[in-house]
Amino acid sequence: MTLWRIRATVDDRPGFLSVLTASLALRKVNILSVQVHTTETGAVDDFLVEAPEALTHADLVDAVRRGRGRDAWIAPADVRGLIDEPTRVLALAAKVLDGSATLEEAIAALLGDCDISWRAGSSTGAGGYTATGMQLQDPAGGTLYVRRPAPAFTPAEYARAQALVELARVAAKHTAA
């Protein structure tokens, strides 16, 4: 069995998630975890799955398509994906607080394969995200630019990154006091 991450968008209507999961089940794909991100274009379903060794990337794309999914993003995964998401996020927050990780390192771990750059200057008003990038106000000043070609960022991911930045801001304020 092989671990995969599958992200696909389905219409946010009753029964559409079950159609997608049934399509995966027909191929003996075992869903180990799922997160649903609500977006303007539909529900973005993010799965960690265990699939038979014989299934290829193309087979999984076909399963998503037949399950009424679109904008499929599929990548190999490893056992670290089995960690409960709230536990993983809290562990990253603790690392920022105790100084064992920088804010940039924690954001990269939070969002996965992404590039982060920093630009000096006023960060007033900086913020927001697109499918491939987000801007975050660095509590130390300047702006953090986060880029990831795929999968597309979701509102939930942006909110998590913003919360991590806010935590770093509060921690810095308490450290300075």
ZIDA-V413690 format. One record per residue. N is the residue number from 0. RES is the residue in three letters. PSI is psi in radians with two decimals (* if undefined). D_LAST is the distance of its C-alpha to the last C-alpha in whole Angstrom. Layout:
n-><N,N>
res-><RES,RES>
psi-><PSI,PSI>
d_last-><D_LAST,D_LAST>
This chain:
n-><0,1,2,3,4,5,6,7,8,9,10,11,12,13,14,15,16,17,18,19,20,21,22,23,24,25,26,27,28,29,30,31,32,33,34,35,36,37,38,39,40,41,42,43,44,45,46,47,48,49,50,51,52,53,54,55,56,57,58,59,60,61,62,63,64,65,66,67,68,69,70,71,72,73,74,75,76,77,78,79,80,81,82,83,84,85,86,87,88,89,90,91,92,93,94,95,96,97,98,99,100,101,102,103,104,105,106,107,108,109,110,111,112,113,114,115,116,117,118,119,120,121,122,123,124,125,126,127,128,129,130,131,132,133,134,135,136,137,138,139,140,141,142,143,144,145,146,147,148,149,150,151,152,153,154,155,156,157,158,159,160,161,162,163,164,165,166,167,168,169,170,171,172,173,174,175,176>
res-><MET,THR,LEU,TRP,ARG,ILE,ARG,ALA,THR,VAL,ASP,ASP,ARG,PRO,GLY,PHE,LEU,SER,VAL,LEU,THR,ALA,SER,LEU,ALA,LEU,ARG,LYS,VAL,ASN,ILE,LEU,SER,VAL,GLN,VAL,HIS,THR,THR,GLU,THR,GLY,ALA,VAL,ASP,ASP,PHE,LEU,VAL,GLU,ALA,PRO,GLU,ALA,LEU,THR,HIS,ALA,ASP,LEU,VAL,ASP,ALA,VAL,ARG,ARG,GLY,ARG,GLY,ARG,ASP,ALA,TRP,ILE,ALA,PRO,ALA,ASP,VAL,ARG,GLY,LEU,ILE,ASP,GLU,PRO,THR,ARG,VAL,LEU,ALA,LEU,ALA,ALA,LYS,VAL,LEU,ASP,GLY,SER,ALA,THR,LEU,GLU,GLU,ALA,ILE,ALA,ALA,LEU,LEU,GLY,ASP,CYS,ASP,ILE,SER,TRP,ARG,ALA,GLY,SER,SER,THR,GLY,ALA,GLY,GLY,TYR,THR,ALA,THR,GLY,MET,GLN,LEU,GLN,ASP,PRO,ALA,GLY,GLY,THR,LEU,TYR,VAL,ARG,ARG,PRO,ALA,PRO,ALA,PHE,THR,PRO,ALA,GLU,TYR,ALA,ARG,ALA,GLN,ALA,LEU,VAL,GLU,LEU,ALA,ARG,VAL,ALA,ALA,LYS,HIS,THR,ALA,ALA>
psi-><2.55,2.46,2.38,2.64,2.26,2.25,2.25,2.68,2.36,2.77,2.42,1.25,2.70,2.32,-0.26,-0.62,-0.69,-0.56,-0.76,-0.80,-0.59,-0.68,-0.69,-0.73,-0.61,-0.39,0.26,0.55,2.19,2.11,2.08,-0.58,2.72,2.44,2.43,2.14,2.10,2.28,3.03,-0.43,0.02,-3.02,2.13,1.97,2.18,1.94,2.56,2.12,2.78,2.13,2.66,2.52,-0.59,-0.33,2.34,3.01,-0.80,-0.67,-0.71,-0.68,-0.75,-0.69,-0.71,-0.82,-0.79,-0.39,0.30,0.38,2.74,2.95,0.78,2.36,2.14,2.31,2.62,2.60,3.00,-3.14,-0.34,-0.41,-0.23,-0.18,2.31,2.29,-0.83,-0.67,-0.74,-0.76,-0.73,-0.65,-0.69,-0.73,-0.74,-0.66,-0.66,-0.76,-0.69,0.00,0.11,-0.12,2.50,2.88,-0.75,-0.72,-0.71,-0.70,-0.74,-0.72,-0.63,-0.78,-0.13,-2.67,1.66,2.82,2.37,2.26,2.83,2.45,2.36,2.97,3.09,2.29,0.18,2.18,-0.17,2.48,2.81,3.00,2.78,-3.04,-0.57,0.00,2.76,2.66,2.29,2.39,2.10,2.21,-0.43,-0.07,2.70,-2.96,2.39,2.25,2.12,2.22,2.41,2.06,-0.59,2.62,2.88,2.49,2.56,2.85,-0.64,-0.71,-0.70,-0.76,-0.69,-0.77,-0.75,-0.72,-0.68,-0.70,-0.76,-0.69,-0.77,-0.64,-0.82,-0.73,-0.71,-0.67,-0.73,-0.57,-0.66,-0.43,*>
d_last-><52,50,46,46,43,45,43,46,46,48,49,47,50,51,53,51,49,52,54,52,51,55,56,53,55,58,57,56,53,50,47,44,42,41,38,40,38,39,40,42,44,45,43,42,43,41,43,43,46,49,52,55,55,58,56,55,52,55,56,53,53,56,55,52,55,57,55,54,51,50,47,48,45,46,45,45,42,42,41,37,38,39,35,34,32,29,29,29,26,24,24,23,20,20,20,18,15,16,17,21,21,20,20,23,25,24,25,28,29,28,31,33,35,33,32,29,28,26,26,24,24,23,22,23,25,26,26,30,32,36,38,37,34,30,27,24,21,19,15,15,18,21,24,25,28,30,34,36,40,40,40,39,35,35,33,32,31,29,27,26,25,23,21,20,19,17,16,14,13,11,10,9,6,5,6,4,0>
